[in-house]
C-alpha cells in the first residue's frame, strides 16, 4: 500500500503509471493466493485480516482507475487540441486549484500577448507583415522589388504557422494543468481515505488486544 501511494509521485505524462499499478495489483493478487493457504479457516465469518486484505485490494483498484482517468485527460483530450470547456476552467483551474494551492507556471504565450498589448508598435508591425514592402529612394521614388515581396510573403506564412503552433501548445498546456490539478486532488482524497482506514484498523486491533 505504501508503494501504491508513492506511485502517485510518478509523472503521468512521461511514465506509464498505469502499468506500474497493474504490476502492483498482480503481485498483490499472488500474495493473497499465498496468504489464503496460510490463514485459518473459520466457519463463523471472515477474519479481520482477510477483510483488511480485501479492502486494500479494492483501494489499489480505485487507484488504478484514478490513473486511467488522469491519463485520458492528459493524452486523449490534449491530442485533439480542443478548447477547455468554460465550466472546466471555472471549476478545476480556478476553484479546485485554489483549494489545493496549485501554482501555475508562467505561460510564454500569455507573456507575448501581454507585450503585444502593451507595445502598440509591435502590434502594428505584426499586423503589417503581409503588406508589400516598398523601397523609398530619395524620398520621392518608390520601387517594388519582387524579392522583398517574396520574403515578406514567406515571413507572413512563417508567422501564421508559428501562431498555430503556439495556440496548439497553449491548449495542450491547459489540458495538462487540468490533469495535474485533478491528479493532486484525487491523490489527497485517496491519502485521507487510506489514513482513515489505517486508523480504524489500528483502533480495532487495540480493542481486540485489550479484550
C-alpha positions, 0 to 999 in steps of 0.5 A: 500500500505504501508503494501504491501511494508513492506511485502517485509521485510518478509523472503521468505524462512521461511514465506509464503509471498505469502499468506500474499499478497493474504490476502492483495489483498482480503481485498483490493478487499472488500474495493473497493466493499465498496468504489464503493457504496460510490463514485459518479457516473459520466457519463463523465469518471472515477474519479481520485480516482477510477483510483488511486484505480485501479492502486494500485490494479494492483501494489499489483498484480505485487507484488504478482507475484514478490513473486511467482517468488522469491519463485520458485527460492528459493524452486523449483530450490534449491530442485533439487540441480542443478548447477547455470547456468554460465550466472546466476552467471555472471549476478545476483551474480556478476553484479546485486549484485554489483549494489545493494551492496549485501554482501555475507556471508562467505561460510564454504565450500569455507573456507575448500577448501581454507585450503585444498589448502593451507595445502598440508598435509591435502590434502594428508591425505584426499586423503589417507583415503581409503588406508589400514592402516598398523601397523609398529612394530619395524620398520621392521614388518608390520601387517594388522589388519582387524579392522583398515581396517574396520574403515578406510573403514567406515571413507572413506564412512563417508567422501564421504557422508559428501562431498555430503552433503556439495556440496548439501548445497553449491548449495542450498546456491547459489540458495538462494543468487540468490533469495535474490539478485533478491528479493532486486532488484525487491523490489527497482524497485517496491519502485521507481515505487510506489514513482513515482506514489505517486508523480504524484498523489500528483502533480495532486491533487495540480493542481486540488486544485489550479484550 
